[in-house]
Amino acid sequence: MLPPHDKGIIQRVMQANEIERVSFEDGVQRGRVVFMEDEIDTAFVEAVLKQATRGVRDLSVIYTPLHGVGATAVLPVLQGAGFQNVRLFGPQADPDGDFPNVPGHVANPENPAVMTGAIDEARSQFDDVVMASDPDCDRLGAAAAIDGVSGSEWKAFTGNQLGALLTDWVLKKRRDQEKLRSADTVVTTLVTSGLIRCIGEKYGVNVIDWLQVGFKWIGRTIDDIGAENFVFGCEESHGYLAGTHVRDKDASVAALLLAELAADLKSHGKTLH
């Protein structure tokens, strides 16, 4: 919520003297309850898949929603983009607000420990990448083998590392497709790595990197600069966005981009590290 609307909402709340209550059934009959059905999921997946690019799809992924709702978004996106070897990590698959199978019961993809079980399974099954989204599926964490040698050590990525990798991938693909323009803009916050600016300048695009912490400021900047000029946004706390289907970070599109990059690197005998 952005100014001045944040203060306006607070003022309206403070002015409320009573809270009206109606039954759920009455709300439905009066049109105050609107059901969101499968068509919303379909439209969302289609919007995310507009960010997909052509390339190899030979990649084995194990994905964990950390007991959140991400499986309904990340899996259809990856499969829709052609990644068929994607497996859900069973112990953390079911939505559960107590996060029983997450270390410390805190489902934060910034913490590498939440992916320990998935990494162990990935190593035993010779997977290429582990991905994890937070409970509401707007942030993405990931881990991969240090190299392609069997038995290699696995290591998780920081938010800044993923941000740099994805920024470079998005801009590289635009350049390869001859779509890169000087008006293209990468947007990030002032606490995010300065490497984002270096990458953007290498490709000759605009970089806005002085925003306050919080993806809402990136969302507002999309409207300020024009959606047609926005190509990627990121913040160090594992939030990423390509496309303008939302004005917030989105783990689904981040997973798509990361899978594309990992598959491309694998085809050249490399890992994400």
C-alpha atoms as one frame of an Amber mdcrd trajectory, in Angstrom:
protein
   0.000   0.000   0.000   1.515   3.306  -1.141   1.111   6.896   0.047  -1.269
   8.661   0.283  -3.611   5.665   0.342  -1.945   4.118   3.402  -2.831   7.083
   5.581  -6.276   7.285   4.033  -7.000   3.680   4.985  -5.858   4.261   8.550
  -8.098   7.320   8.801 -11.133   5.374   7.594 -10.436   2.568  10.049 -10.202
   5.041  12.921 -13.525   6.553  11.877 -15.360   3.236  12.032 -17.696   2.982
  15.018 -19.138  -0.429  14.283 -18.407  -3.470  12.147 -21.352  -4.754  10.154
 -21.713  -8.516  10.032 -23.652 -10.536   7.486 -23.857 -14.255   6.926 -21.783
 -15.805   4.173 -24.906 -16.951   2.342 -26.378 -13.460   2.462 -23.140 -12.047
   1.141 -23.289 -14.400  -1.830 -26.910 -13.529  -2.573 -26.205  -9.801  -2.422
 -23.196 -10.123  -4.706 -20.731  -9.070  -2.012 -18.962 -12.441  -2.157 -17.511
 -13.317  -5.553 -16.067 -16.759  -6.198 -12.681 -16.926  -7.882 -12.597 -20.129
  -9.872 -10.101 -21.964 -12.047 -10.218 -19.288 -14.745  -8.126 -17.017 -12.533
  -5.386 -19.645 -12.184  -5.415 -20.232 -15.927  -5.137 -16.525 -16.716  -2.288
 -16.120 -14.229  -0.273 -19.017 -15.639  -0.795 -17.725 -19.173   0.442 -14.288
 -18.120   3.576 -15.701 -16.504   4.330 -17.922 -19.496   4.571 -14.822 -21.691
   7.992 -14.361 -20.077   9.210 -17.761 -21.271  11.862 -17.876 -23.995  12.946
 -20.622 -26.342  15.726 -22.899 -25.213  16.645 -26.282 -23.836  14.417 -27.853
 -21.199  16.620 -30.727 -20.034  16.555 -30.043 -16.310  15.591 -32.028 -13.223
  14.003 -29.839 -10.543  12.762 -30.630  -7.065  10.437 -27.947  -5.793   9.112
 -27.284  -2.303   6.314 -24.835  -1.442   7.412 -24.999   2.234   3.858 -25.981
   3.275   2.462 -22.992   1.375   0.319 -22.580  -1.726   3.041 -22.335  -4.360
   2.439 -25.729  -5.940  -0.716 -24.376  -7.608   1.316 -21.708  -9.412   4.955
 -22.764  -9.781   4.321 -26.298 -11.027   1.838 -25.327 -13.797   4.199 -22.592
 -14.964   7.255 -24.835 -15.163   5.316 -27.620 -16.829   3.641 -25.192 -19.200
   7.055 -23.901 -20.241   8.181 -27.424 -21.139  10.001 -28.496 -17.986   8.591
 -31.980 -17.555  11.039 -33.325 -14.991   9.769 -31.324 -12.015   9.032 -33.102
  -8.745   7.237 -31.856  -5.639   9.103 -32.411  -2.374   6.651 -34.569  -0.434
   7.395 -33.737   3.224   6.703 -30.021   2.659   4.009 -30.347  -0.011   0.787
 -29.993   2.000  -0.381 -26.478   2.961  -0.034 -26.167   6.727   0.307 -22.920
   8.659   2.282 -24.665  11.384   5.024 -25.568   8.859   5.695 -28.868  10.646
   8.515 -30.100   8.390  10.382 -26.801   8.118  13.318 -26.244  10.496  12.256
 -23.840  13.227   8.723 -23.808  11.730   9.609 -20.623   9.824   9.129 -21.055
   6.074  11.565 -18.421   4.842  13.479 -19.171   1.601  16.182 -16.744   2.737
  17.217 -19.427   5.244  19.153 -22.228   3.479  18.182 -24.669   6.237  14.590
 -24.860   4.961  15.894 -26.634   1.847  18.040 -29.192   3.664  15.626 -32.089
   3.173  14.995 -31.235  -0.466  18.733 -30.943  -1.115  19.345 -34.358   0.437
  16.711 -35.870  -1.848  18.055 -33.981  -4.861  21.544 -35.348  -4.280  20.272
 -38.901  -3.992  18.107 -38.572  -7.113  20.709 -36.647  -9.146  18.496 -33.594
  -9.597  19.958 -30.370 -10.932  18.212 -27.680  -8.893  16.186 -27.246  -5.715
  13.675 -24.399  -5.627  11.637 -23.208  -2.650   8.949 -20.555  -2.434   7.623
 -18.940   0.713   4.055 -19.715   1.854   2.332 -17.083  -0.305   4.591 -17.844
  -3.259   6.033 -14.406  -3.899   9.677 -15.091  -2.963  11.996 -17.775  -4.296
  15.045 -19.532  -2.860  17.230 -22.043  -4.669  20.198 -24.363  -4.314  22.359
 -26.308  -6.743  25.502 -28.418  -6.897  28.765 -26.503  -6.947  29.750 -28.373
 -10.098  28.366 -31.153 -12.249  30.505 -33.875 -10.689  28.617 -36.660  -8.916
  28.736 -36.191  -5.144  29.487 -32.478  -5.418  28.658 -30.196  -2.508  25.352
 -28.330  -2.784  24.984 -24.715  -1.776  22.034 -22.318  -1.533  22.026 -18.907
  -3.180  21.594 -15.562  -1.483  18.915 -13.196  -2.692  21.545 -10.941  -4.214
  23.137 -13.830  -6.098  19.819 -14.901  -7.594  19.015 -11.299  -8.439  22.270
 -10.909 -10.338  21.849 -14.210 -12.183  18.284 -13.436 -13.231  19.045  -9.840
 -14.227  21.811 -11.029 -16.523  19.624 -13.804 -17.968  16.686 -11.510 -18.753
  18.891  -8.914 -20.421  20.932 -11.516 -22.307  17.798 -13.100 -23.753  16.440
  -9.709 -24.807  19.746  -8.923 -26.497  19.849 -12.301 -28.240  16.301 -11.742
 -29.518  17.241  -8.228 -30.656  14.613  -6.778 -28.319  16.988  -4.862 -26.039
  16.341  -1.101 -26.006  18.076   1.778 -24.289  14.742   2.582 -22.609  14.624
  -0.841 -20.955  14.846  -0.471 -17.200  15.917  -2.677 -14.316  14.545  -1.614
 -10.939  15.829  -2.497  -7.479  16.217  -1.113  -3.968  19.056   0.690  -2.266
  19.957  -2.312  -0.051  20.259  -4.691  -2.996  23.677  -5.519  -4.459  25.376
  -2.915  -6.633  26.125  -5.755  -9.024  22.639  -5.242 -10.454  23.676  -1.784
 -11.695  26.913  -3.131 -13.128  25.032  -5.772 -15.101  22.460  -3.295 -16.360
  25.116  -0.837 -17.480  26.963  -3.634 -19.287  23.873  -4.166 -21.396  23.274
  -0.434 -21.840  19.910  -0.219 -20.083  18.556   2.083 -17.413  18.963   1.088
 -13.781  16.957   2.510 -10.904  18.549   1.323  -7.667  17.839   3.954  -5.050
  14.342   2.921  -4.001  13.326   2.349  -0.392  13.107  -1.205   0.886   9.901
  -2.964  -0.148   8.692  -4.274  -3.486   5.755  -1.866  -3.468   8.177   0.878
  -4.464   9.301  -1.196  -7.432   5.639  -1.691  -8.328   4.996   2.049  -8.278
   8.087   2.685 -10.375   6.709   0.373 -13.084   3.804   2.783 -13.469   6.077
   5.821 -13.225   8.404   4.728 -16.041   5.730   3.012 -18.119   5.105  -0.721
 -18.099   6.548  -1.016 -21.611   9.962   0.059 -20.274  10.128  -2.296 -17.305
  12.087  -5.511 -17.868  13.094  -6.769 -14.421  12.827  -5.911 -10.745  14.489
  -7.503  -7.736  15.357  -7.074  -4.093  17.877  -8.838  -1.888  15.202 -10.580
   0.195  14.527 -13.043  -2.663  11.855 -11.035  -4.486  11.904 -10.974  -8.315
   9.603  -9.886 -11.118   9.640  -9.968 -14.898   6.529  -8.897 -16.754   3.778
  -6.644 -15.506   1.059  -9.185 -14.718   1.412  -8.158 -11.061   2.904  -5.207
  -9.203   4.661  -7.367  -6.654   7.366 -10.011  -6.508   6.384 -13.378  -7.971
   8.044 -16.726  -7.261   6.368 -18.322 -10.294   8.066 -16.144 -12.875  11.316
 -16.279 -10.900  11.198 -20.090 -10.980  10.579 -20.001 -14.728  13.544 -17.735
 -15.410  15.832 -19.669 -13.099  14.873 -22.980 -14.698  15.620 -21.576 -18.156
  19.019 -20.339 -17.006  19.896 -23.582 -15.216  18.926 -25.668 -18.249  20.998
 -23.479 -20.539  24.025 -23.762 -18.247  23.553 -27.521 -17.954  23.667 -27.823
 -21.739  27.126 -26.259 -21.544  28.311 -28.515 -18.728  27.835 -25.898 -16.002
  25.674 -25.402 -12.924  24.127 -22.224 -11.555  27.241 -21.758  -9.434
